[in-house]
Amino acid sequence: MIRAARAATMTGPVLEDAALIHDGETVLAVGPFSDLGPGFEGPVRDLGDATLAPAVVNAHTHLELSHLGGKTREGEGFLGWVEHLLSLPLYEPDEARVREELAGLKAWGVGLVADISTRNAARMAGILEDSGLFFVSFLETIGDGAPPSPAGAGPRGLRSLAGHSLYTTDEPVLRAAKAATEARNLPFSLHLAEHAEEEAVVRGGDSMFLSLLRQRGRLRNYVSPGVSPVARAAALGLLGPGTLAVHCVRLDDEDIRLLADSGTFVCLCPRSNAFITGGRAPWERLLAAGIPLCLGTDSLASNRDLNPWNEARYLLARFQGELGLEDVLAMLTVHPARALKMDHLLGTLEPGKAARFSVVPGDIEALTRRPHGPRKGA
């Protein structure tokens, strides 16, 4: 048994003086200690004045880039960052460093990781399997090659497909990858509306980034559709409840409507956006629109660590308006579990779910100490 002053089950109101019974693998019961405590004869772990929560999720990272931590340029804008990134050994992962980062994630209460890999998806999936974490391993499609078939489900995770972006992956490839994931009920991920250079490429404005790509042999025959990235993704059939759109920084009101109406999940990466461009997504408008939001760290090439709680801290310190504890926890638990199609195992505290838990850090509780109750979409 685990006893805590509170439990955020994400299925209803926060439980006071809560208890949870598990067998090491599966949650067996959740409820008030007054109901579950009497007669219980097993060991009890008492967390004291703390809030028990479901295991949290890092909904977007690139583990194969972990060896680049501390080696990239911050605050020079996307073009400066990517030019320097391309000069580094991108796809030569340090397995020991990856395993070290995964051990850190487990220590922070992370139970599920969504990893994007361009060259090493099978290798990263194997390391994730060894880690004991639940995972979704996305093989990222890029360029004009036909996407492979997604590998599907494994003992502890899913292997699926992602599109890199509208400007680096040919549109037929993106559509084929999305169709392949839908056919197997797997999640699909896409970097979308991340920065001004992407917007310029897709809308048809002047872009030094487009010139850089053409110098490297890409997009030489690209014709801009002349609309926003979100509008183009919608036209291509890439949005919907099976899609996790990552970043979504450059949005107008119509983009937000398209995301909301389609049921697309959005993964915010606040510290990565600040690291690269100094920008941020319109968090408040996305939340108000009822879009299910998730949090991810992106990679160590654009962040200082892979701790999702630090994304929550960054968001809370800068959010304009009220953001309650359950709003934040929804971004870290139930929303990403649903987006990644792992909600049969994770995301809530209830019987039948995997016995994976986290404890809400005290400073985050203090920052969100307002009347409980999730906003629309939580």
C-alpha positions, 0 to 999 in steps of 0.5 A, a space after each residue: 500500500 501507498 498512503 499519501 495526504 492526497 492522490 491526483 487520480 486524474 479520474 475525478 477530484 483529488 482524494 484526501 488522505 488517499 491509499 493505493 494498493 498494488 502488487 508491484 505490477 498492477 494497481 489493485 485499488 485506489 480510495 480513501 485510507 479510511 476505506 482501504 487501510 483497515 484490514 490491510 496486512 501488507 507493507 505500507 509506504 507513507 508519503 506523508 504530506 505529499 500528492 501521489 500522481 500517475 507516472 509522468 510522461 516525456 511526450 517528445 524527445 530525441 534520445 539519439 542526440 543525447 551526446 550533444 548535451 552542452 555542445 549546441 548554440 543557444 539563443 542564436 535563432 533557428 538558422 544559427 542553431 541548425 547550421 551549427 547542429 549540422 556540423 556535429 556528429 548527429 547520428 552517432 549516439 552514446 549508448 552509455 549516455 542514453 542509459 544514464 538519461 533514462 535512469 534519470 527519467 525513472 528517478 523523476 517519476 517518468 513512466 513513459 517516453 516518446 522518442 523520435 529517431 531518424 537513424 537509430 530507432 530500432 537501437 533506441 527501442 532496444 535500449 528503452 526496452 531494457 530500461 524498464 520504462 514504457 515507451 513509444 519509439 517513432 522512426 522519423 521519416 525524412 526526405 522522399 523515401 517510402 516510409 517502412 511499415 511500423 513495427 507495432 506493439 512490443 512487450 513494453 512499448 509501441 514502434 511507430 512512424 513520425 514525420 519530421 516536418 512539412 518542409 523536410 519530408 515530402 508530402 506523399 511520404 507524410 501521407 503514407 506514414 500517417 495512413 500506415 499508423 492509422 491502419 494499425 491504431 498507432 500514434 503519429 507525430 509531427 514537428 509543426 509550426 515550430 519557428 518563423 523559418 518553417 512558416 516562411 517556407 510553407 507560406 512562401 515568404 523569404 527564407 534563408 533557411 530554404 536557401 540553406 536546404 537547397 544548398 544541401 540538395 533538398 527542396 529544390 523543386 519545392 512549391 510553397 502551398 501559400 498557407 500556414 503549416 497547420 492549414 497545410 497539415 490539415 489539408 494533407 489529412 495529417 491532423 486528428 486524434 491520432 496525431 501528436 503535433 509538436 511545438 505549435 509555436 507559430 499559430 493564428 486563430 484559424 490554426 488553433 481552431 483547426 487543431 481544436 476541431 480535429 482533436 489533435 494533441 499538441 506537445 509543448 516544448 517550452 524550454 526547447 523553444 526558448 533555447 533555440 528562438 526565444 519564442 513560445 507557443 500561445 499556451 493560454 489560447 491553446 488551453 482555452 480552446 480545449 486542445 489536449 496539451 502534453 509536455 516534452 523536453 525535446 532533445 539535449 541538443 536544445 535543452 539542459 535536461 530531459 525532466 518533464 517537471 522542469 517543463 512544468 516549472 518553466 510553464 508555470 513561471 510564465 503562464 499568463 493566468 491561472 493554471 491549476 495542479 490538475 491542468 499541469 498534471 493532465 499535460 504530464 499524464 492523462 493527455 500524453 498517455 492518450 495521445 501515445 495510445 498507452 492510456 490502457 496502462 498509464 495516465 491515471 490511478 485506477 485499478 488495472 493500470 500499471 503500477 507506475 507512480 510519481 510524487 508531485 514536487 512541492 514547489 509545483 504544488 505551491 505554484 498551483 495551489 488553487 481550487 482543484 478542477 481541470 479546465 475544458 479538455 482536461 
